[in-house]
Amino acid sequence: IKVEILKPKTEPTAGSDLILTAVATNPSGSIKKVDFFYNGGFFLGEATAVGNNRYTIKLPKLVKTNYWIQAFATDDAGLISQSATFSFSVIR
């Protein structure tokens, strides 16, 4: 299985919400869930499937700091795949 976080289309700003999207695929089965974690392993939540192998989650009310986000996709056999780390900074 493969999972990748897509770069958001808007620049994140303090106090705003940010929708993160991951694309997860499994050529030999299906994706059971995609979980997001931030800043070294803090659980953000389970993403919502929105179609076309895309899964989204909302980061509410961002604060001025650095973020490191990872997505973990679990398939129907229980195998887990980890995305590359996606990082961004909220500076204003």
Backbone bond lengths (Angstrom), bond angles and torsions (degrees), N, CA, C in turn:
res aa  C-N    CA-C-N  psi(-1)  N-CA   C-N-CA  omega(-1)  CA-C   N-CA-C  phi
1 I - - - 1.460 - - 1.527 109.57 -
2 K 1.333 114.67 157.61 1.457 120.61 -177.95 1.521 108.78 -136.71
3 V 1.330 115.49 139.16 1.462 120.17 176.32 1.517 108.97 -137.79
4 E 1.326 115.47 138.40 1.466 122.18 -177.65 1.521 108.99 -141.60
5 I 1.333 116.76 136.31 1.458 121.53 175.69 1.523 108.50 -89.88
6 L 1.327 116.26 130.16 1.464 120.82 178.59 1.531 109.98 -86.20
7 K 1.319 116.30 144.38 1.463 121.19 178.08 1.534 108.60 -68.52
8 P 1.351 117.29 130.22 1.475 119.34 177.59 1.526 111.50 -61.11
9 K 1.324 115.21 152.46 1.461 120.66 -177.86 1.524 112.66 -81.87
10 T 1.329 116.75 -16.66 1.454 120.25 -179.41 1.523 110.22 -118.27
11 E 1.324 115.78 153.11 1.457 121.09 177.27 1.533 108.67 -78.49
12 P 1.323 117.50 127.12 1.463 119.06 -179.22 1.524 112.00 -70.65
13 T 1.330 116.07 139.43 1.456 121.41 177.51 1.525 109.00 -128.04
14 A 1.331 116.14 153.41 1.460 121.39 -178.99 1.525 110.87 -58.39
15 G 1.325 115.41 136.43 1.460 121.59 179.22 1.512 114.40 87.66
16 S 1.329 116.94 -12.96 1.463 119.66 -179.01 1.531 110.90 -92.89
17 D 1.301 115.45 164.17 1.460 122.28 173.51 1.523 108.29 -93.10
18 L 1.333 116.12 151.83 1.461 120.90 177.43 1.515 108.70 -131.72
19 I 1.321 116.25 127.48 1.459 121.65 175.39 1.522 108.15 -92.58
20 L 1.335 116.34 122.73 1.455 121.52 175.29 1.520 108.99 -102.62
21 T 1.324 115.77 142.02 1.457 121.65 179.48 1.519 109.81 -125.26
22 A 1.321 115.49 133.86 1.464 121.65 172.94 1.518 108.30 -118.25
23 V 1.328 115.31 146.68 1.463 121.49 173.33 1.521 106.34 -109.42
24 A 1.333 116.44 123.34 1.465 121.46 -179.24 1.521 109.30 -126.00
25 T 1.325 116.10 130.21 1.457 121.14 -179.37 1.523 110.36 -131.99
26 N 1.310 114.71 152.23 1.461 122.10 177.95 1.523 107.57 -144.72
27 P 1.323 118.45 101.44 1.464 120.92 -176.12 1.527 113.81 -65.52
28 S 1.334 117.85 -20.27 1.466 119.55 -176.96 1.525 113.14 -108.45
29 G 1.329 117.83 10.54 1.468 120.35 -179.68 1.511 110.17 -177.81
30 S 1.335 115.10 -148.93 1.459 119.06 -178.23 1.532 110.08 -124.88
31 I 1.317 114.91 163.95 1.461 121.91 176.79 1.526 107.73 -91.56
32 K 1.324 115.65 127.66 1.465 121.01 179.69 1.530 110.77 -85.15
33 K 1.350 116.35 -43.28 1.461 119.68 179.50 1.518 109.97 -162.81
34 V 1.341 114.64 162.12 1.460 122.64 173.49 1.523 107.02 -130.36
35 D 1.328 115.86 123.48 1.462 122.07 178.12 1.521 109.23 -109.71
36 F 1.339 115.90 143.62 1.460 121.94 176.81 1.527 109.68 -109.98
37 F 1.336 114.94 141.15 1.456 122.76 176.72 1.525 107.90 -130.37
38 Y 1.331 116.64 154.59 1.459 119.57 179.32 1.528 111.23 -137.07
39 N 1.331 115.12 154.49 1.456 124.96 172.86 1.524 113.97 45.62
40 G 1.330 115.21 56.74 1.450 119.73 171.81 1.512 116.06 89.88
41 G 1.306 118.52 14.38 1.455 119.57 172.92 1.513 116.75 121.58
42 F 1.327 118.58 6.74 1.454 120.18 176.63 1.526 109.13 -75.27
43 F 1.333 116.27 127.34 1.461 121.98 -176.65 1.516 109.91 -70.40
44 L 1.314 116.02 123.14 1.459 122.29 177.40 1.522 110.56 -91.33
45 G 1.331 116.52 -40.81 1.455 119.91 178.35 1.514 112.22 150.75
46 E 1.325 114.32 172.41 1.460 121.40 176.40 1.521 108.48 -89.50
47 A 1.306 115.86 131.86 1.463 121.77 -177.25 1.525 111.29 -74.61
48 T 1.315 115.01 159.37 1.458 123.02 176.56 1.522 109.08 -98.11
49 A 1.323 116.90 130.25 1.469 121.10 175.82 1.523 108.43 -71.37
50 V 1.344 116.27 129.15 1.464 120.69 -178.59 1.529 112.87 -120.41
51 G 1.332 117.20 8.65 1.459 121.63 178.62 1.516 112.27 99.55
52 N 1.330 115.70 161.95 1.463 123.09 179.71 1.526 112.80 54.28
53 N 1.340 116.89 38.68 1.466 123.39 179.23 1.528 113.17 63.72
54 R 1.321 117.22 20.54 1.468 122.00 -179.27 1.524 110.74 -105.12
55 Y 1.337 113.60 143.23 1.453 122.25 -179.21 1.517 107.90 -134.61
56 T 1.344 117.30 132.64 1.457 120.24 -176.11 1.524 111.83 -123.03
57 I 1.322 113.87 155.29 1.462 121.60 173.95 1.523 107.15 -148.11
58 K 1.341 115.76 149.91 1.469 120.49 -178.96 1.526 109.96 -105.38
59 L 1.325 115.78 129.84 1.455 122.19 169.48 1.524 106.27 -95.16
60 P 1.332 117.60 109.66 1.467 119.21 -175.40 1.523 112.97 -84.48
61 K 1.311 115.51 145.77 1.461 124.05 171.70 1.538 113.54 41.96
62 L 1.308 114.53 69.52 1.460 121.03 -179.88 1.528 111.51 -58.96
63 V 1.319 115.82 147.38 1.459 121.57 174.50 1.524 108.64 -112.81
64 K 1.312 116.57 162.37 1.467 120.90 179.36 1.521 108.72 -70.71
65 T 1.320 116.57 106.70 1.460 123.22 178.63 1.519 109.08 -171.62
66 N 1.301 116.33 -177.86 1.462 122.30 173.68 1.522 108.77 -98.84
67 Y 1.308 116.16 142.49 1.462 122.24 179.01 1.525 109.78 -123.20
68 W 1.314 116.42 138.77 1.456 123.66 172.22 1.513 106.15 -124.47
69 I 1.313 117.18 116.76 1.465 122.59 -173.42 1.521 109.54 -115.62
70 Q 1.336 115.91 139.77 1.457 121.66 172.83 1.527 108.37 -133.94
71 A 1.319 114.94 148.04 1.460 121.62 175.22 1.523 108.42 -115.85
72 F 1.314 115.71 142.32 1.460 122.63 177.49 1.524 107.95 -124.07
73 A 1.326 116.64 119.38 1.463 121.87 179.00 1.527 108.68 -100.50
74 T 1.325 115.86 135.38 1.462 122.49 176.73 1.519 108.03 -115.40
75 D 1.333 116.47 130.13 1.467 118.93 -179.24 1.529 110.94 -94.32
76 D 1.332 115.31 179.76 1.459 121.39 -176.48 1.527 113.35 -67.68
77 A 1.328 118.62 -12.36 1.466 122.70 176.66 1.531 111.76 -98.86
78 G 1.336 116.98 -0.48 1.453 120.93 179.45 1.515 115.04 90.24
79 L 1.334 117.84 2.16 1.457 120.99 177.18 1.527 109.76 -74.83
80 I 1.342 116.18 143.67 1.460 121.33 -176.49 1.525 109.72 -120.67
81 S 1.332 115.13 136.69 1.457 121.63 176.17 1.522 108.26 -123.96
82 Q 1.330 116.20 142.83 1.455 122.74 -176.97 1.521 110.14 -111.21
83 S 1.324 116.37 137.66 1.463 120.68 176.38 1.515 110.33 -77.65
84 A 1.305 115.35 166.86 1.459 120.30 166.94 1.525 107.04 -66.85
85 T 1.312 116.50 156.58 1.456 120.79 178.44 1.518 110.00 -74.25
86 F 1.322 115.40 131.29 1.463 122.10 175.26 1.527 106.09 -105.75
87 S 1.318 116.98 124.04 1.466 119.56 -178.62 1.528 110.36 -121.12
88 F 1.323 114.32 148.97 1.458 120.56 174.39 1.523 108.84 -156.21
89 S 1.312 115.82 161.21 1.450 122.10 178.71 1.526 109.86 -120.86
90 V 1.313 115.39 140.73 1.455 121.06 172.04 1.526 105.51 -103.56
91 I 1.318 115.56 112.25 1.466 119.68 -174.00 1.529 113.60 -114.80
92 R 1.311 116.41 -8.51 1.477 117.61 176.99 1.504 110.84 -141.76
